[in-house]
Amino acid sequence: MPIYEYRCKDCGFEKEYLQKLSDAPIEVCEKCGKPSMTKLLSAAGFQLKGSGWYATDFKNGGGKPKPAEGEGKPAAADSASKEGSTTAEAAAPQCGAGACPACQ
C-alpha cells in the first residue's frame, strides 16, 4: 500500500497516511477539524540496488560497462580473425555498427 502525504490548507498540519489506491482521500484535518486537507506530491523513496537492468542500462548514462582488463572478445574470435577466416561470423559486423535493422 502506498503512503500519501496530506497538508491542511487552513492550519498547515501535515501527516502521512497508509492508504489503498481505492480508499477515499482524507478531507478532514485531525488538528483543526476543517475539511481542507489536500494530497501532496512527493518523491518516491526507493533505491535500486544490485546488478539488474538499472545498473547495466541506465546508471552510467546508458553506456555499457567497460570490460575489465584482459576481458573482451572470446579467444575463438581472436584466433579466427588472426587466421584470416572468412566464415560468416568473422565477417559480420558487430551490433551497433548500423548494419542490422535494430541499429538503424
matplotlib code that plots the C-alpha trace (Angstrom):
import matplotlib.pyplot as plt

x = [0.0, 1.3, 1.9, 0.3, 1.2, -1.6, -1.5, -4.3, -4.8, -6.0, -3.7, -0.7, -0.9, 0.9, 0.7, 1.4, -1.4, -1.0, -3.9, -5.1, -5.4, -9.2, -9.5, -11.2, -8.9, -8.6, -10.6, -11.0, -8.0, -7.2, -5.9, -8.4, -11.4, -11.9, -12.4, -9.3, -6.8, -5.1, -2.9, 0.7, 3.1, 6.3, 9.3, 9.3, 11.8, 13.4, 16.8, 17.6, 20.4, 22.1, 23.2, 19.9, 18.7, 19.1, 22.8, 23.6, 21.3, 20.7, 23.0, 26.1, 24.2, 23.1, 26.5, 27.6, 30.0, 33.6, 35.2, 37.9, 41.5, 42.1, 38.5, 36.9, 36.5, 36.4, 39.6, 37.9, 37.0, 40.6, 42.1, 39.6, 40.4, 44.2, 44.0, 42.1, 38.9, 36.1, 33.3, 30.1, 30.7, 34.1, 33.0, 29.7, 29.9, 29.1, 25.8, 25.9, 27.7, 24.5, 24.3, 21.3, 17.7, 17.8, 20.8, 19.3]
y = [0.0, 3.5, 6.2, 9.5, 12.9, 15.4, 19.0, 21.2, 24.4, 26.2, 25.3, 23.7, 20.4, 17.6, 13.9, 10.7, 8.1, 4.5, 4.0, 1.7, 3.1, 2.6, 4.4, 7.8, 10.8, 12.3, 15.5, 16.5, 17.8, 15.9, 19.1, 21.8, 19.7, 21.6, 19.9, 21.4, 18.5, 18.2, 15.4, 16.4, 15.2, 13.8, 11.9, 8.2, 6.9, 3.9, 2.9, 0.4, -2.0, -5.0, -5.8, -5.7, -3.6, -0.3, -0.8, -2.2, 0.1, 3.4, 4.1, 5.0, 7.2, 4.4, 3.2, -0.4, -1.2, -1.3, -4.8, -5.4, -5.6, -8.9, -9.4, -8.6, -10.8, -14.6, -16.4, -18.2, -14.8, -13.6, -16.7, -16.7, -13.1, -13.7, -16.7, -14.8, -16.9, -16.0, -17.5, -15.5, -15.0, -13.4, -11.2, -10.0, -6.5, -6.3, -5.0, -1.2, -0.6, 0.3, -2.9, -4.5, -3.1, -2.7, -0.3, 1.9]
z = [0.0, -0.8, 1.7, 0.9, 2.4, 3.3, 4.4, 5.8, 3.8, 6.9, 9.8, 7.9, 9.7, 7.8, 8.1, 6.2, 5.7, 4.6, 2.1, -0.6, -4.1, -3.8, -0.5, -0.5, 0.1, 3.6, 3.7, 7.4, 9.3, 12.5, 14.2, 13.3, 12.1, 8.9, 5.6, 4.0, 3.7, 0.3, -1.0, -1.6, -4.4, -3.1, -4.4, -4.1, -1.5, -3.0, -4.3, -7.0, -6.0, -7.5, -11.0, -12.7, -15.7, -13.8, -13.2, -16.6, -18.8, -17.1, -14.1, -16.2, -18.7, -20.9, -21.7, -21.4, -18.6, -19.7, -19.7, -17.1, -18.4, -20.1, -21.0, -24.3, -27.3, -26.7, -27.7, -30.6, -32.2, -31.8, -33.4, -36.3, -37.2, -36.9, -39.2, -41.9, -41.6, -44.0, -42.0, -41.7, -38.0, -38.5, -41.4, -39.9, -38.2, -34.6, -33.4, -33.0, -36.3, -38.1, -40.2, -38.7, -38.7, -34.9, -35.1, -37.9]

ax = plt.figure().add_subplot(projection="3d")
ax.plot(x, y, z, "-o")
ax.set_aspect("equal")
plt.show()
